[in-house]
Amino acid sequence: MDHKDFEGIYNEYKKQSEDQARIKADEAAVNSAQEQLVAVRKNDDGDIIAFKTASGRELDYLTALDEAKAGKLAHVDVFHKYGREIIRSEPDGIKENNLDNLDSF
């Protein structure tokens, strides 16, 4: 009977997908005029209330929402939930760039 390392094969598959996502994200950042979000500020409830860009700009939530809708911010989407618009990370398979995982400022 053939004994395969299914877990190892799956982990290698996931790693390749993550590597490809990183390369694609890096290429998009270089070729884009969009600003990258690098840090977030959260309130006492853990809700994101502000964002910091790679250029050092600090954006309140509403300003960031407007810029995201205008396509000025890289790797974020705007969607409707709880009866309002919400900013979220693009589902690109890179955990480190998820908004909740960014540094605080």
VMD Tcl script that draws the C-alpha trace (Angstrom):
set ca {
  {0.00 0.00 0.00}
  {1.29 3.45 -0.95}
  {1.75 5.78 2.05}
  {1.62 9.40 0.99}
  {2.31 12.41 3.12}
  {-1.05 14.08 2.41}
  {-0.49 16.74 5.06}
  {2.96 17.59 3.70}
  {1.70 17.72 0.12}
  {-1.17 20.01 1.12}
  {1.16 22.28 3.11}
  {3.48 22.59 0.11}
  {0.48 23.45 -2.07}
  {-0.58 26.17 0.42}
  {2.97 27.55 0.58}
  {3.18 27.78 -3.21}
  {-0.17 29.61 -3.29}
  {0.97 32.05 -0.60}
  {4.27 32.65 -2.43}
  {2.40 33.35 -5.68}
  {0.02 35.72 -3.88}
  {2.98 37.62 -2.36}
  {4.68 37.97 -5.74}
  {1.47 39.18 -7.35}
  {0.83 41.65 -4.50}
  {4.40 42.97 -4.69}
  {4.15 43.43 -8.46}
  {0.81 45.21 -8.12}
  {2.24 47.54 -5.47}
  {5.20 48.47 -7.68}
  {3.01 49.04 -10.74}
  {0.27 50.93 -8.93}
  {-0.29 54.50 -7.88}
  {-2.44 53.20 -5.03}
  {-1.26 53.74 -1.49}
  {-0.53 50.80 0.75}
  {-2.02 50.62 4.25}
  {0.70 49.75 6.75}
  {-0.88 50.26 10.19}
  {-4.23 50.62 11.91}
  {-5.58 52.24 15.05}
  {-8.22 50.38 17.04}
  {-10.60 51.53 19.74}
  {-11.05 49.78 23.10}
  {-13.51 47.33 21.50}
  {-10.91 46.26 18.92}
  {-12.65 48.03 16.04}
  {-10.41 49.67 13.44}
  {-10.98 53.42 13.58}
  {-8.07 54.80 11.51}
  {-5.39 53.79 9.03}
  {-1.80 54.80 8.28}
  {-0.41 54.65 4.74}
  {3.11 53.84 3.61}
  {3.64 57.55 2.91}
  {2.79 58.34 6.55}
  {-0.68 59.76 6.02}
  {-3.13 59.02 8.82}
  {-6.70 58.51 7.61}
  {-9.83 58.46 9.73}
  {-12.26 55.68 8.83}
  {-14.55 57.80 6.65}
  {-11.68 59.31 4.66}
  {-10.19 55.84 4.13}
  {-13.60 54.57 3.06}
  {-13.90 57.35 0.45}
  {-10.37 56.70 -0.82}
  {-10.96 52.94 -0.98}
  {-14.15 53.46 -2.99}
  {-12.23 55.78 -5.33}
  {-9.58 53.09 -5.87}
  {-6.80 55.06 -4.18}
  {-5.91 52.37 -1.58}
  {-4.25 49.10 -2.54}
  {-5.46 45.66 -1.49}
  {-8.72 46.68 0.19}
  {-12.36 46.21 -0.70}
  {-15.48 48.02 0.42}
  {-18.54 45.91 1.13}
  {-21.91 46.31 2.82}
  {-22.50 44.67 6.19}
  {-24.63 45.59 9.19}
  {-26.37 48.20 7.03}
  {-23.20 50.19 6.36}
  {-20.05 50.17 4.23}
  {-17.00 48.43 5.68}
  {-13.36 48.35 4.60}
  {-11.72 44.94 4.49}
  {-8.54 43.42 3.12}
  {-8.67 41.82 -0.29}
  {-8.84 38.06 0.12}
  {-5.40 37.45 -1.39}
  {-4.22 34.58 0.81}
  {-1.60 36.67 2.63}
  {-2.41 36.76 6.34}
  {0.22 39.37 7.16}
  {-1.49 42.10 5.14}
  {-4.93 41.53 6.62}
  {-6.06 44.73 8.32}
  {-6.33 43.05 11.73}
  {-2.72 41.87 11.44}
  {-1.16 45.23 10.56}
  {0.93 47.12 13.10}
  {-0.76 49.62 15.39}
  {-0.02 53.34 15.41}
}
mol new
graphics top color blue
foreach p $ca { graphics top sphere $p radius 0.5 }
foreach p [lrange $ca 0 end-1] q [lrange $ca 1 end] { graphics top cylinder $p $q radius 0.2 }
display resetview
